[in-house]
Amino acid sequence: AQAVAATQKWPTPSCPARGRQVAAIMSKCGECTAGKGSAYCVELNKVLCRQCVGRLFYPGLKSCDFTLEALDQQHPFVQTLTVTVLHISVVAVMGIALWRSGIGSDYFQGQNTCPALSLPRQALARFDPNIFYYYKSSLSTYCDIEDSFWRLLMDGWLRGVIGGTDSLLLLASTVPKAWLFKSAVSTFLGPIYAVLYAICGLIVSMFIARLEDAGGWLAKLVGLGGSGGGGGSPKASGAKAGVGAVKFFLRAPLNLKARLTTKSTWPKQVRMWCIALGMSTSVRLVLHWAGLFGWLTSHGGKDEVSVWQLAFEPLLYFYLARKCGALTDKLDKTIWKKGVVTASAPLTLWRKKPMKDITELIAYTKGRIFRSYSYYEKQAKDILHLLVDDMFNFVIVARLMAILFGLAPVVRGLIRKAGFGAILDHHQDWFQQGTGFLDIDAGAKYMSDRLVKFGVHEVVVG
């Protein structure tokens, strides 16, 4: 083991205090999922703790020739901040594009809404009108398909929640073209978007790393390093507090993820609470069966429950206690099992292991560069899946539930209690002016909906 350590030149953090601080939030060992990650193995694509390194890199084993890289403890939050910035940028760009597409009173008059195609169409018309008029019919078809996707989302809010006039026929007529647009975006535009996202991720991560280096240098320059002569002055103390606030804000996403993925005892506490309530209600049931409730009633008590009500209470609490135990097992196997994992390919330092030959050095350099690229590419696919696929499925299910069970008044009530009543009233006025429907929650008032309802009733009832 000493020979392996001498070959790999195990790095130690230059600042012990910062090293301990970073170790508390860096990713856990990917091999044993218990120890704190200290190094990254290139061949295994895992973060390893010291014990796993000693076990896997024992002399004589096949894995003793693997390459180790020290975790970059000076920039532990670069990837988290980069992904946060890019995710916010993607959502902001989508919102701006949707806003600039001209959604207004013309929306209820059949005006197409296609923000993804409107900007390229305008650019093509300005660049070369001949090409634009040649492909105008095709662009109109594609714009109509994209319009179905955005109407699927916006009708859920405008006609489903605001007006209460959503119907199954409207949903069924919108879904096919909306699914076609969603599939086209995921299949054809997804890879292009992932490449652009990954390139931007590399650039933004380099900028954030340099910004962190500049901030650390500036902190040392003004005496915030701890041993400077000006560290005790009120100005330095205020600057240090400001730096701490900025760090807390920047590290908030990683700290939130660490809190969610850290094992907690609240499911066990809820389980014990349910068991205690179940035992308490069981005692009440036994007293009722023993006839003591009649004695209590004769002495001024009130027997206002039946034996079936008393029997249902302990069954309910014991059932909830059992579900809490199942929830604990599920969290142990999913979220809590992952621990405080930040990234599968964290930022690392260049290896200390000498190269074998020039071919091996080129392969190592290429893999090191594309490791971060692949990480950001995966993040791009995840956010695209969330914004397109998951949103598509959620809106369909939500609209179905609202139509079948009439949940529009309930949703509006919750929105008003949340403090957004003014926005709700403004959108209702806009909906009434655009459609002419003065009654809210009138259901499907369109002629086609009534004809379909009449036809289904005649076929089924007959």
Secondary structure, 3 states (H helix, E strand, C coil): CHHHHHHHCCCCCCCHHHHHHHHCCCCECCCCCCCECCEEECCCCEEECHHHHHHHCCCCCHHHHCCEEEECCCCCCHHHHHHHHHHHHHHHHHHHHHHHCCCCHHHHHCCCCCHHHHHHHHHHHHHCHHHHHHCHHHHHHHHHHHHHHHHHHHHHHHHHHHCCCCCHHHHHHHHHHHHHHHHHHHHHHHHHHHHHHHHHHHHHHHHHHHHHHHHHHHHHHCCCCCCCHHHHCHHHHHHHHHHHHHHHHHCHHHHHHHHHHCCCCHHHHHHHHHHHHHHHHHHHHHHHHCCHHHHHHHCCCCCCCCHHHHHHHHHHHHHHHHHHHHHHHHHHHCHHHHCCCCCCCCCECCCCCCCCCHHHHHHHHHHHHHHHHHHHHHHHHHHHHHHHHHHHHHHHHHHHHHHHHCCHHHHHHHHHHCCCHHHHHHHHHHHHHHHCCCCCCCCCCCHHHHHHHHHHHHHHCC
